[in-house]
């Protein structure tokens, strides 16, 4: 089947390549000529595991090509997927639909045959209805263009896998023939047993924002528990493990740390809040304000703990940062918690060196201040503190003893609760993390370093809190 994919960013480029991979003839369209040139040459303009291989394979096979022309898209196919961005508006929490509207408005008058336009972008509930009216007002006489919604559920770093082997396909279509056409498009997935949820457009739109809101809630819940653990001396990792054994809860997305970021969850929950207010049901989802607030607070708490670990101030300190992207297996630094923490540490006067396996170029553009290093050891040399901010596999595989030999003081703040604390402890490191008791080296393990830890920090980590009626401490 012939189809087009309009918008070739993280979502669109992957969708276009994967649709070609399952046998369709695909034309990808974008206004960015440089991006189109790279894609046409079989090169991915961003890091996504597995994408370069299927891009190259399908462009060489002739099933996938790219253009900057909407007119060419209209002539090429009668099925069009729209995958452009919906960022947060600069003046409110709401989603900016201008890119989506521009595609629908531009494509509609170019259509010469009955067509189906399928949105995949994350949009506020009710968008399909509004776009259907815009399209109907712009198509040529005698041409009918239906609008359906087919939200994406991709995880950066797993986008190819999530497109070819999704856990579900959700399609919101008012017309039965539109639903049937999309079942035909996705027939290889359906044959493999992928669940297909056919519904109305409003429900399909809501599935996406509800899913992201639920995931954000789960992440912020365990981060709130980390804050309680810090106040009480409990261990949030053990807590999460115990909760995860409950089948009603599950362990996934229940890992305390620096919080969520990227181009989806933060802006999507804010847009959901804004849309709920427009629908006069803002109170129903008002808890999402707290979810957003907890997430932001984790970044501040990380900076606060890092500051304490270097004696109460950053000026003159050397800080190594491991990770700049918002998650591993991506080069995306949009709303990256790691980069937000780095910016605050730099602003307070620290000399910061940053390492990231894939995101250095994007990080350097987004935050010019720090020194960026392509080698982990170079980034950590003479550091007073190592901040582990993105849980790349490469960092979990580091030899803590080898790293201890190049730092000035073996202090590490594991803001992702991903490092092997016992191994780092055995190598003489003072290990801290949000929601976990301090891991200070004992006699025989880094005695010289232990003497360098400000005693106020040791007391803060181990002493009962005055005023706590359960601690036995004087009130």
C-alpha positions as CSV (number, residue, x, y, z in Angstrom):
1,X,0.0,0.0,0.0
2,X,1.1,3.5,-0.7
3,X,1.2,6.0,2.2
4,X,2.9,9.2,3.4
5,X,4.3,10.2,6.7
6,X,4.3,14.0,7.2
7,X,6.8,15.2,9.8
8,X,10.0,13.2,10.1
9,X,11.2,13.9,13.6
10,X,11.6,11.2,16.3
11,X,8.1,9.8,15.6
12,X,7.7,10.3,11.9
13,X,11.1,9.1,10.8
14,X,10.7,5.9,12.7
15,X,7.1,5.4,11.6
16,X,8.0,5.9,7.9
17,X,10.9,3.5,8.1
18,X,8.9,0.8,9.9
19,X,6.0,1.1,7.5
20,X,8.4,0.5,4.7
21,X,9.9,-2.4,6.6
22,X,6.6,-4.2,6.7
23,X,6.2,-3.8,3.0
24,X,4.4,-0.5,2.3
25,X,5.6,2.1,-0.2
26,X,6.3,5.2,1.9
27,X,7.0,8.9,1.1
28,X,8.3,10.9,4.1
29,X,7.7,14.6,4.0
30,X,9.2,17.4,6.1
31,X,9.9,21.1,5.7
32,X,13.5,20.7,6.9
33,X,15.5,20.1,3.7
34,X,18.7,19.1,5.6
35,X,16.8,16.4,7.5
36,X,15.2,15.2,4.3
37,X,18.6,15.0,2.6
38,X,20.0,12.9,5.4
39,X,17.1,10.5,5.5
40,X,17.1,10.1,1.7
41,X,20.7,9.1,2.0
42,X,19.7,6.5,4.6
43,X,21.1,8.4,7.6
44,X,19.2,9.0,10.8
45,X,19.4,12.7,11.9
46,X,19.2,11.6,15.5
47,X,20.3,8.6,17.6
48,X,17.8,5.7,17.8
49,X,19.0,2.1,18.0
50,X,18.0,0.1,15.0
51,X,16.8,3.0,12.9
52,X,19.9,3.5,10.6
53,X,19.7,-0.2,9.5
54,X,16.1,-0.1,8.5
55,X,16.4,3.3,6.9
56,X,19.3,2.1,4.7
57,X,17.6,-1.2,3.9
58,X,14.4,0.4,2.7
59,X,15.8,3.4,0.9
60,X,18.1,1.1,-1.0
61,X,15.1,-1.2,-1.8
62,X,13.1,1.7,-3.1
63,X,10.2,1.3,-0.7
64,X,11.1,4.5,1.2
65,X,11.9,7.9,-0.1
66,X,11.6,11.5,1.1
67,X,10.5,14.9,-0.1
68,X,9.8,18.5,1.1
69,X,6.6,18.8,-1.0
70,X,3.1,18.4,0.3
71,X,1.9,18.4,-3.3
72,X,4.0,15.4,-4.0
73,X,2.5,13.7,-0.9
74,X,-1.1,14.4,-2.1
75,X,-0.3,12.9,-5.5
76,X,1.6,9.9,-4.1
77,X,-1.0,8.3,-1.8
78,X,-4.5,8.5,-0.4
79,X,-3.4,7.7,3.2
80,X,-1.5,10.2,5.1
81,X,0.0,10.0,8.6
82,X,0.7,13.3,10.4
83,X,3.6,13.1,12.9
84,X,4.5,16.7,13.6
85,X,5.2,18.1,17.1
86,X,2.8,19.6,19.6
87,X,5.1,21.5,22.0
88,X,3.9,23.4,25.0
89,X,2.8,26.9,24.1
90,X,5.1,29.7,25.4
91,X,2.2,31.6,27.1
92,X,0.3,28.7,28.8
93,X,0.3,25.0,29.7
94,X,-1.6,24.2,26.6
95,X,-0.3,22.3,23.6
96,X,0.7,24.3,20.5
97,X,-1.3,22.8,17.6
98,X,0.0,25.2,15.0
99,X,2.2,22.6,13.3
100,X,-0.6,20.1,13.1
101,X,-3.1,22.6,11.8
102,X,-0.6,23.8,9.2
103,X,-0.2,20.3,7.8
104,X,-4.0,19.6,7.7
105,X,-4.7,23.1,6.2
106,X,-1.9,22.7,3.6
107,X,-2.7,19.2,2.6
108,X,-6.5,19.4,2.3
109,X,-6.7,21.6,-0.8
110,X,-4.1,19.6,-2.6
111,X,-6.0,16.3,-2.4
112,X,-7.5,15.2,-5.7
113,X,-9.0,11.9,-4.5
114,X,-10.9,10.7,-1.5
115,X,-8.3,10.3,1.3
116,X,-7.7,9.4,4.9
117,X,-5.6,11.7,7.1
118,X,-4.4,10.0,10.3
119,X,-3.0,11.9,13.1
120,X,-0.3,10.3,15.3
121,X,0.8,13.4,17.2
122,X,-0.2,13.8,20.9
123,X,-3.1,16.2,20.9
124,X,-5.8,17.5,23.3
125,X,-9.1,15.5,23.4
126,X,-11.4,17.0,20.8
127,X,-8.7,17.8,18.2
128,X,-9.9,15.3,15.6
129,X,-13.4,16.9,15.5
130,X,-11.9,20.4,15.0
131,X,-9.5,19.2,12.3
132,X,-12.3,17.4,10.5
133,X,-14.1,20.7,10.2
134,X,-11.0,22.5,8.9
135,X,-10.3,19.8,6.3
136,X,-14.0,19.8,5.1
137,X,-13.8,23.6,4.6
138,X,-10.7,23.3,2.5
139,X,-11.0,20.2,0.2
140,X,-11.9,20.6,-3.4
141,X,-15.6,20.0,-4.4
142,X,-16.2,16.3,-4.9
143,X,-13.3,15.2,-2.7
144,X,-14.0,13.6,0.7
145,X,-11.2,13.5,3.3
146,X,-11.8,11.6,6.5
147,X,-9.7,12.3,9.7
148,X,-8.8,9.5,12.2
149,X,-6.5,9.4,15.2
150,X,-3.9,6.7,15.8
151,X,-1.7,7.7,18.8
152,X,1.8,6.6,19.2
153,X,3.2,4.9,22.3
154,X,6.9,4.9,21.5
155,X,9.7,5.0,24.0
156,X,12.9,6.7,22.8
157,X,15.6,4.1,22.6
158,X,13.0,1.5,21.8
159,X,11.1,3.2,19.1
160,X,11.8,0.7,16.3
161,X,10.8,-2.2,18.5
162,X,7.7,-0.4,19.7
163,X,6.6,0.4,16.2
164,X,7.2,-3.1,14.7
165,X,6.0,-5.0,17.8
166,X,3.7,-2.6,19.8
167,X,1.8,-3.8,22.9
168,X,-1.3,-2.4,21.4
169,X,-2.7,-0.4,18.4
170,X,-5.3,2.3,19.2
171,X,-7.4,3.7,16.3
172,X,-10.1,6.3,16.7
173,X,-12.1,6.5,13.5
174,X,-15.7,7.7,12.9
175,X,-16.1,5.9,9.6
176,X,-15.9,2.1,9.4
177,X,-13.9,2.2,6.1
178,X,-11.2,4.3,7.8
179,X,-10.9,1.7,10.6
180,X,-10.7,-1.1,8.0
181,X,-8.0,0.7,6.1
182,X,-5.9,1.0,9.1
183,X,-6.4,-2.6,10.0
184,X,-5.0,-3.4,6.5
185,X,-2.0,-1.1,7.1
186,X,-1.2,-2.9,10.4
187,X,-2.1,-6.4,9.2
188,X,1.4,-7.8,9.9
189,X,1.2,-6.7,13.5
190,X,-2.4,-8.0,13.9
191,X,-1.4,-11.3,12.4
192,X,1.4,-11.5,15.1
193,X,-1.2,-11.1,17.8
194,X,-0.9,-7.4,18.7
195,X,-4.1,-6.0,20.4
196,X,-6.1,-3.7,18.3
197,X,-8.4,-1.2,20.0
198,X,-10.9,0.4,17.6
199,X,-12.7,3.3,19.1
200,X,-14.0,6.8,18.6
201,X,-11.5,9.6,17.9
202,X,-12.0,11.3,21.3
203,X,-11.2,8.1,23.2
204,X,-8.1,7.5,21.1
205,X,-6.8,11.0,21.8
206,X,-7.4,10.5,25.5
207,X,-5.7,7.1,25.7
208,X,-2.4,8.7,24.9
209,X,-2.5,11.6,27.4
210,X,-4.1,9.3,30.1
211,X,-1.3,6.8,29.6
212,X,1.4,9.4,30.0
213,X,-0.3,11.0,33.0
214,X,-0.5,7.6,34.7
215,X,3.2,6.9,34.0
216,X,4.2,10.3,35.3
217,X,2.0,9.7,38.4
218,X,3.7,6.4,39.1
219,X,7.2,8.0,38.8
220,X,6.3,10.9,41.0
221,X,4.7,8.7,43.6
222,X,7.9,6.7,44.2
223,X,9.9,10.0,44.2
224,X,7.6,11.3,46.8
225,X,8.2,8.2,48.8
226,X,11.9,8.8,48.4
227,X,11.5,12.1,50.1
228,X,9.7,10.4,53.0
229,X,12.5,7.8,53.1
230,X,15.1,10.5,53.4
231,X,13.2,12.0,56.4
232,X,12.8,8.6,58.1
233,X,15.9,6.6,57.3
234,X,14.0,4.1,55.1
235,X,15.3,2.7,51.8
236,X,13.1,3.6,48.8
237,X,14.7,0.8,46.6
238,X,13.6,-1.9,49.0
239,X,10.3,-0.2,49.4
240,X,9.8,-0.2,45.6
241,X,10.8,-3.8,45.4
242,X,8.3,-4.8,48.0
243,X,5.5,-2.7,46.3
244,X,6.4,-4.2,43.0
245,X,5.5,-7.8,44.2
246,X,1.9,-6.7,44.4
247,X,0.5,-7.5,41.0
248,X,-1.9,-4.6,41.2
249,X,1.1,-2.2,41.3
250,X,4.0,-3.8,39.5
251,X,7.7,-2.8,39.6
252,X,8.0,-1.1,36.3
253,X,8.3,2.7,36.4
254,X,8.6,2.5,40.1
255,X,12.3,3.5,40.3
256,X,13.0,6.6,42.4
257,X,15.5,9.1,41.1
258,X,15.9,12.3,39.3
259,X,12.4,12.2,37.7
260,X,11.0,12.3,34.2
261,X,11.8,14.6,31.3
262,X,12.0,14.6,27.5
263,X,9.7,15.9,24.9
264,X,6.6,14.0,26.0
265,X,5.6,13.4,29.6
266,X,6.2,16.9,31.1
267,X,4.4,18.8,28.3
268,X,1.7,16.2,27.9
269,X,0.5,16.3,31.5
270,X,0.5,20.1,31.4
271,X,-1.5,20.1,28.2
272,X,-3.9,17.7,29.8
273,X,-4.4,20.1,32.7
274,X,-5.0,22.9,30.3
275,X,-7.5,21.0,28.2
276,X,-9.4,19.8,31.3
277,X,-9.8,23.4,32.4
278,X,-11.3,24.2,29.0
279,X,-13.7,21.4,29.4
280,X,-14.5,22.7,32.9
281,X,-13.3,19.5,34.6
282,X,-10.0,20.8,35.8
283,X,-10.6,19.7,39.4
284,X,-10.7,16.1,38.2
285,X,-7.0,16.1,37.1
286,X,-5.7,18.8,39.5
287,X,-3.5,16.2,41.1
288,X,-1.3,16.4,38.0
289,X,-0.1,19.8,39.3
290,X,1.4,17.9,42.3
291,X,2.9,15.3,40.0
292,X,4.6,18.0,38.0
293,X,5.7,19.7,41.2
294,X,7.2,16.6,42.7
295,X,9.1,16.0,39.5
296,X,10.6,19.5,39.5
297,X,11.4,19.1,43.2
298,X,13.6,16.0,42.6
299,X,15.9,18.2,40.5
300,X,16.2,20.7,43.3
301,X,16.8,18.0,45.9
302,X,19.5,16.5,43.8
303,X,21.3,19.9,43.5
304,X,20.9,20.4,47.3
305,X,22.3,17.0,48.1
306,X,25.2,17.5,45.7
307,X,26.0,20.9,47.3
308,X,26.1,19.3,50.8
309,X,28.4,16.6,49.6
310,X,31.0,19.1,48.6
311,X,30.8,21.1,51.8
312,X,27.9,23.4,51.3
313,X,29.0,25.4,48.2
314,X,30.0,24.7,44.6
315,X,32.3,27.6,44.0
316,X,35.8,26.2,43.2
317,X,34.6,22.6,43.2
318,X,35.2,20.2,40.3
319,X,32.1,18.2,39.5
320,X,31.9,15.3,36.9
321,X,28.5,14.7,35.4
322,X,27.7,11.3,33.9
323,X,24.8,11.7,31.5
324,X,23.2,14.7,29.7
325,X,20.2,13.1,27.9
326,X,16.8,12.8,29.5
327,X,17.1,9.0,29.3
328,X,19.6,6.4,28.1
329,X,19.7,5.1,24.5
330,X,18.8,8.5,23.1
331,X,20.5,11.8,22.2
332,X,17.5,13.8,23.2
333,X,18.1,16.6,25.8
334,X,14.7,18.2,25.7
335,X,13.6,19.0,29.3
336,X,16.4,16.7,30.5
337,X,16.6,16.5,34.3
338,X,20.3,15.8,34.0
339,X,20.9,19.0,32.0
340,X,18.7,21.0,34.4
341,X,20.8,19.8,37.4
342,X,24.0,20.5,35.5
343,X,22.9,24.0,34.7
344,X,22.2,24.8,38.4
345,X,25.6,23.4,39.5
346,X,27.3,25.5,36.8
347,X,25.4,28.6,37.8
348,X,26.6,28.2,41.4
349,X,30.2,28.3,40.4
350,X,31.4,24.7,40.0
351,X,33.8,23.7,37.2
352,X,31.7,21.0,35.5
353,X,32.8,18.3,33.0
354,X,30.0,16.4,31.3
355,X,30.1,13.0,29.6
356,X,27.3,11.3,27.6
357,X,27.6,8.5,25.1
358,X,25.3,10.1,22.5
359,X,24.0,13.5,23.6
360,X,27.1,15.7,23.7
361,X,26.3,17.7,20.6
362,X,22.8,18.4,21.6
363,X,23.8,19.2,25.2
364,X,26.5,21.6,24.1
365,X,23.9,23.5,22.0
366,X,21.4,23.5,24.8
367,X,23.8,24.4,27.6
368,X,27.1,26.0,26.5
369,X,28.6,26.5,29.9
370,X,30.2,23.1,31.0
371,X,33.2,21.4,29.5
372,X,32.1,18.4,27.5
373,X,34.2,15.2,27.4
374,X,34.1,12.2,25.1
375,X,36.0,10.1,27.7
376,X,34.6,9.2,31.1
377,X,37.9,9.2,32.8
378,X,38.7,12.6,31.4
379,X,35.4,13.9,32.7
380,X,36.1,12.5,36.2
381,X,39.7,13.5,36.5
382,X,40.3,15.5,39.8
383,X,36.6,15.6,40.5
384,X,35.4,16.5,44.0
385,X,32.1,14.8,43.2
386,X,30.7,12.5,40.5
387,X,27.0,13.0,39.6
388,X,25.4,10.0,37.9
389,X,22.4,11.6,36.2
390,X,21.4,9.4,33.3
391,X,21.4,5.6,33.7
392,X,23.4,4.6,30.6
393,X,24.6,0.9,30.7
394,X,28.1,2.2,30.2
395,X,28.0,3.9,33.6
396,X,26.7,0.8,35.4
397,X,29.6,-1.1,33.9
398,X,32.3,1.3,35.1
399,X,35.0,-0.1,37.4
400,X,34.6,2.0,40.6
401,X,38.2,1.2,41.7
402,X,39.6,2.4,38.4
403,X,37.5,5.6,38.6
404,X,38.6,6.2,42.2
405,X,42.2,6.4,41.0
406,X,41.5,9.5,38.9
407,X,39.1,11.6,41.1
408,X,40.2,14.0,43.8
409,X,37.7,12.6,46.3
410,X,35.6,9.4,45.8
411,X,32.1,10.8,46.3
412,X,29.3,9.8,44.0
413,X,25.7,10.9,44.0
414,X,23.7,8.2,42.1
415,X,20.6,10.2,41.2
416,X,19.2,7.3,39.3
417,X,19.6,4.6,41.9
418,X,21.2,2.4,39.2
419,X,24.8,1.8,40.4
420,X,26.0,-1.2,42.3
421,X,26.3,0.4,45.7
422,X,28.1,-2.5,47.3
423,X,30.8,-2.5,44.6
424,X,31.3,1.2,44.8
425,X,31.3,1.1,48.6
426,X,33.9,-1.7,48.5
427,X,36.1,0.5,46.2
428,X,36.1,3.2,48.9
429,X,33.4,5.5,47.5
430,X,31.0,7.6,49.6
431,X,27.7,6.7,47.8
432,X,24.6,8.8,48.2
433,X,21.2,8.6,46.4
434,X,17.8,10.2,46.9
435,X,15.7,8.0,49.2
436,X,18.5,5.8,50.5
437,X,20.6,5.8,53.6
438,X,24.1,7.1,53.3
439,X,26.7,4.6,52.2
440,X,29.8,5.8,53.9
441,X,33.0,3.6,53.7
442,X,33.7,1.8,56.9
443,X,37.2,1.2,58.5
444,X,39.4,-0.5,56.1
445,X,37.4,0.9,53.1
446,X,38.6,4.4,52.3
447,X,39.6,5.6,55.8
448,X,41.5,8.5,54.3
449,X,38.5,9.6,52.4
450,X,36.2,9.2,55.3
451,X,38.2,11.8,57.2
452,X,37.5,14.3,54.4
453,X,33.7,14.0,54.7
454,X,32.3,17.0,56.5
455,X,31.1,15.6,59.9
456,X,27.9,17.6,59.6
457,X,27.1,15.4,56.6
458,X,27.8,12.2,58.4
459,X,25.6,13.4,61.3
460,X,22.9,14.4,58.8
461,X,22.9,11.0,57.3
462,X,22.9,8.9,60.5
463,X,21.7,10.9,63.5
464,X,18.0,11.0,64.6
465,X,16.2,14.2,63.8
466,X,15.4,16.5,66.8
467,X,11.7,17.0,67.2
468,X,10.8,13.5,65.9
469,X,8.7,11.9,68.7
470,X,9.6,8.4,67.5
471,X,13.4,9.0,67.3
472,X,14.2,9.3,71.1
473,X,16.0,12.5,70.3
474,X,15.4,15.5,72.5
475,X,12.6,17.8,71.2
